[in-house]
């Protein structure tokens, strides 16, 4: 068989597979529509979305994947299919910490797919308020960075908010140096969020030590300023570069190659078990010797792994603190339910923030 004939044969096979894929995706979409109708006329986009179900589907996809596409690519493709199927009824409204082009928007699209409406808000309080009022179905907010630590404002909002944590997103953070023009030597000022400046400090010290560094509210705001100021550059991600039509002068200037930010998905409903879950809660305790040990012993004695603990002032009294804890498992699991019951007997206050699927890639 000649090379041309072999190539034509391969293309014909691809065309047949494409036709079969199209047929199967359409059939899946029809079934998804039937599921939505079976849930009743009162169902909304927010109630039709099932975080635990999507996590289960994605874990099955990854387990069955034999390549050559990576697990991450396969998960992304199926997430977009699920997003498009859900949007046939009514696209989800997702609030995120803006403006447009932030890493938080990227995290929202990674989690929900691109068949949703994302709405930018200026601060974390507004994101919570929009979801609490049902103006948006879900919200996405940053909670911690692997280098710079926790976002205290997000933790503080959970103290009084009725919202639940419905999911988490882990996003690998790549910082790029962006500007309108192509010459690095012409840069006089660099705009970036203060955490991004800190995460790129060594690169900036080595390559642009005399250039002024100006912190702004977000990297998207930095990109917006770089558009209008000819001698300025911004540190931001791919989404900001695309949205503001800036050139990447230098890519991946972050100092740590594993720089990752974790985001939380917040909503009004509790999430059933997916089989691979985490639980977040907060508690406060009277100020006496050994009290924190007594609180945490409830987890240790029940064989529960704690993945994170943070403390914040309670704002209710001098030197009173609230502790934020992440543990492995779901609140409906027998051992966790037992541990939470023991904790409630010892603490002055316990609040379950939510059980939710662990981040998928």
C-alpha positions in Angstrom: 0.0 0.0 0.0 1.4 3.4 -1.0 1.9 6.1 1.6 -1.0 8.1 0.1 -3.3 5.2 0.3 -2.3 4.4 3.8 -2.9 8.0 4.8 -6.3 8.1 3.2 -7.2 4.8 4.9 -6.3 6.3 8.3 -8.3 9.4 7.6 -11.3 7.3 6.6 -11.1 5.4 9.9 -10.9 8.7 11.8 -14.0 10.0 10.0 -15.9 6.9 10.9 -14.8 7.2 14.6 -15.8 10.9 14.5 -19.3 10.0 13.3 -19.6 7.4 16.0 -18.4 9.8 18.7 -20.9 12.4 17.5 -23.7 9.9 17.7 -22.7 8.8 21.2 -22.3 12.3 22.5 -25.7 13.2 21.2 -27.2 10.1 22.8 -25.6 11.1 26.1 -27.0 14.6 25.9 -30.5 13.2 25.3 -30.2 10.9 28.3 -29.0 13.9 30.4 -32.0 15.8 29.4 -34.3 12.9 30.4 -32.6 12.8 33.8 -33.3 16.5 34.3 -37.0 16.0 33.3 -37.2 13.0 35.7 -36.2 15.2 38.6 -39.3 17.3 38.0 -40.3 20.7 36.8 -39.1 22.4 40.0 -35.5 21.5 39.3 -33.1 24.3 38.5 -29.7 24.2 37.0 -28.2 24.4 40.5 -30.1 21.4 41.8 -29.5 19.3 38.7 -25.8 19.7 39.1 -24.4 16.8 41.2 -20.8 17.4 42.2 -20.4 13.8 43.6 -21.8 12.3 40.4 -19.4 14.3 38.2 -16.5 13.3 40.4 -17.5 9.6 40.1 -17.7 9.9 36.3 -14.3 11.5 36.1 -12.6 9.0 38.4 -14.0 6.2 36.2 -12.7 7.9 33.1 -9.2 8.2 34.6 -9.3 4.6 35.7 -10.2 3.3 32.3 -7.9 5.6 30.3 -5.2 3.6 28.5 -3.6 6.6 26.6 -2.1 8.0 24.6 -4.0 11.1 25.9 -3.1 11.9 29.5 -5.5 11.4 32.4 -5.7 15.2 32.7 -6.7 15.7 29.1 -9.3 12.9 29.2 -10.8 14.4 32.4 -11.0 17.8 30.7 -12.7 16.4 27.7 -15.4 14.6 29.7 -15.9 17.6 32.0 -16.7 19.7 28.9 -19.2 17.1 27.7 -20.9 17.0 31.1 -20.9 20.8 31.2 -22.5 21.1 27.8 -25.1 18.4 28.6 -26.2 20.1 31.8 -26.4 23.5 30.0 -29.1 22.1 27.7 -31.6 22.8 30.4 -30.2 26.0 31.9 -26.5 27.0 32.2 -25.2 27.4 35.7 -24.4 30.9 37.0 -21.0 30.8 38.7 -19.7 33.8 40.8 -16.0 34.2 41.0 -13.5 36.6 42.5 -12.8 38.9 39.5 -12.1 40.7 37.4 -12.2 38.7 34.1 -9.0 36.8 33.5 -8.1 35.8 37.0 -6.8 32.4 38.1 -10.1 32.1 40.0 -12.0 32.3 36.8 -9.7 29.7 35.3 -10.4 27.5 38.3 -14.2 27.9 37.9 -14.0 26.9 34.2 -11.7 23.9 35.1 -14.3 22.7 37.6 -17.6 23.4 35.8 -16.5 23.4 32.1 -17.0 26.2 29.7 -20.8 25.8 29.2 -21.6 28.0 32.2 -22.0 31.7 32.8 -19.1 33.1 34.9 -19.8 36.4 36.7 -16.9 38.4 38.1 -17.2 40.2 41.5 -14.7 42.6 43.1 -14.3 40.8 46.5 -14.9 37.6 48.3 -17.8 39.0 50.3 -19.8 39.7 47.1 -19.2 36.1 45.8 -20.7 34.7 49.0 -23.6 37.2 49.0 -24.5 36.4 45.4 -24.7 32.7 46.1 -26.5 33.2 49.4 -29.2 35.2 47.7 -29.6 32.6 44.9 -28.5 35.2 42.3 -25.8 32.7 41.3 -25.9 28.9 41.7 -22.3 28.4 42.9 -19.3 30.5 43.7 -15.5 29.9 43.5 -13.0 31.5 45.9 -9.3 31.0 46.6 -8.5 29.4 50.0 -4.8 28.6 50.0 -1.6 28.7 48.0 1.2 26.1 48.4 3.8 28.9 48.8 2.0 31.9 50.3 -0.4 30.1 52.6 -4.1 30.6 53.4 -6.5 33.3 52.2 -7.8 34.5 55.5 -10.7 36.5 54.1 -12.2 33.3 52.7 -11.9 31.5 56.0 -13.4 34.4 57.9 -16.5 34.4 55.6 -17.4 30.8 56.6 -17.8 31.8 60.3 -21.2 33.4 59.7 -22.2 32.2 56.2 -24.8 29.5 55.7 -23.1 28.3 52.5 -21.6 24.8 52.1 -18.4 23.8 50.5 -19.4 21.6 47.5 -16.1 21.0 45.9 -12.4 22.0 45.5 -10.2 22.8 42.6 -6.4 22.6 42.6 -4.8 24.8 39.9 -1.2 24.7 38.9 -0.1 28.3 38.8 2.0 29.5 35.9 3.0 33.2 36.0 4.0 34.9 32.7 5.5 38.4 32.1 3.0 40.1 29.8 3.0 43.4 27.9 2.0 45.0 24.6 5.5 45.3 23.1 8.2 42.7 22.7 11.3 44.3 24.3 12.1 43.4 27.9 14.6 46.2 28.3 11.8 48.8 27.9 9.9 47.7 30.9 9.8 50.5 33.6 7.1 49.1 35.9 5.6 45.7 36.7 2.1 45.3 38.0 0.9 42.2 39.8 -1.0 40.9 42.8 1.3 41.0 45.9 1.3 37.2 46.1 2.4 36.9 42.5 5.2 39.4 43.1 6.3 37.2 46.1 6.0 34.0 44.0 8.3 35.5 41.3 10.7 37.3 43.5 13.9 35.5 42.6 13.2 35.7 38.8 12.6 39.4 39.1 15.7 40.0 41.3 17.8 38.2 38.7 16.3 39.6 35.5 14.7 43.0 36.3 16.2 44.1 39.6 15.8 47.8 39.0 12.3 47.8 37.6 9.6 49.1 40.0 7.2 46.5 41.3 3.6 47.8 42.0 1.1 45.5 43.8 -2.5 45.7 42.6 -5.8 43.9 43.6 -5.5 41.1 41.1 -3.3 40.0 38.2 -6.2 40.7 35.8 -6.0 44.3 37.0 -2.3 44.2 36.4 -2.9 43.1 32.8 -5.5 45.8 32.3 -2.9 48.4 33.4 -0.3 47.0 31.1 -2.6 47.4 28.1 -2.9 51.1 28.7 0.7 51.9 29.8 3.3 51.4 27.1 6.3 51.1 29.4 4.6 48.7 31.9 4.3 44.9 32.1 2.1 42.6 34.2 2.6 39.3 35.9 -0.5 37.1 35.1 -1.7 33.8 33.7 -2.7 32.6 30.3 -6.3 33.6 30.7 -5.4 37.2 31.3 -3.0 37.2 28.3 -5.8 36.0 26.1 -8.5 38.2 27.5 -6.5 41.5 27.4 -4.6 40.5 24.2 -1.1 40.8 25.7 2.1 39.1 24.5 4.0 36.7 26.8 7.5 38.1 27.0 8.7 35.4 29.3 6.7 32.3 30.3 6.7 30.5 33.7 8.6 33.0 35.8 7.4 31.6 39.1 10.2 30.6 41.5 8.7 27.3 42.6 7.7 24.7 39.8 5.0 23.1 42.0 3.2 26.4 42.8 -0.4 25.4 43.3 -3.5 27.3 44.5 -6.5 25.6 46.0 -10.0 27.0 45.4 -13.3 26.1 47.1 -16.7 25.7 45.3 -19.4 27.1 47.5 -23.2 26.5 47.2 -26.4 26.2 49.1 -26.8 22.4 49.1 -25.0 19.6 50.9 -23.2 17.1 48.8 -23.7 13.3 49.1 -20.8 10.9 49.2 -18.7 10.3 46.1 -16.5 7.7 47.6 -13.4 9.9 47.6 -14.2 12.9 49.8 -13.0 15.5 52.2 -14.8 17.3 55.0 -14.1 20.8 56.2 -15.3 22.1 59.6 -14.6 24.8 62.1 -14.7 24.7 65.9 -13.9 26.9 68.9 -13.0 25.9 72.4 -12.6 27.5 75.8 -9.1 28.8 76.6 -7.6 26.2 78.9 -4.4 24.0 78.9 -4.6 21.1 76.6 -7.9 22.0 75.0 -6.7 21.8 71.4 -5.2 18.3 72.1 -8.6 17.2 73.5 -10.4 18.5 70.3 -8.0 16.8 67.9 -8.0 13.5 69.9 -11.5 13.0 68.6 -10.1 12.5 65.1 -7.0 10.5 66.2 -9.0 8.0 68.3 -11.3 7.3 65.3 -8.5 6.8 62.8 -9.3 9.9 60.8 -6.5 11.7 58.9 -6.4 15.5 59.3 -5.0 17.2 56.2 -5.0 20.8 57.3 -5.6 23.0 60.4 -5.6 26.8 60.6 -6.6 29.2 63.4 -8.3 32.6 63.1 -9.4 35.1 65.7 -13.1 34.5 66.5 -14.0 38.2 66.6 -16.2 37.4 69.6 -13.8 38.0 72.4 -10.2 38.9 73.2 -7.8 36.0 72.4 -10.5 33.6 71.4 -9.8 31.6 68.3 -11.7 29.5 65.7 -9.9 26.5 64.2 -10.5 25.4 60.6 -9.8 21.7 59.9 -9.9 19.5 56.8 -10.2 15.8 57.2 -10.3 12.8 54.9 -13.7 11.2 54.3 -17.4 12.3 54.3 -19.5 13.5 57.3 -21.9 10.6 56.6 -19.1 8.0 57.1 -19.6 6.1 60.4 -16.2 7.0 62.0 -16.4 10.7 61.0 -19.9 11.0 62.3 -18.7 9.5 65.6 -15.7 11.9 65.7 -17.9 14.9 65.1 -20.2 13.8 67.8 -17.3 13.6 70.3 -15.9 16.9 69.1 -19.3 18.6 69.7 -19.3 17.3 73.3 -15.9 18.9 74.0 -15.9 22.1 71.9 -17.9 25.3 72.7 -19.0 25.4 69.0 -18.7 23.1 66.0 -19.8 24.0 62.4 -19.7 21.6 59.5 -18.7 23.6 56.4 -19.3 20.7 54.0 -18.2 17.3 52.7 -17.3 17.3 49.1 -15.3 15.3 46.4 -11.6 15.6 46.4 -10.1 17.6 43.6 -9.9 15.6 40.3 -6.5 16.4 38.8 
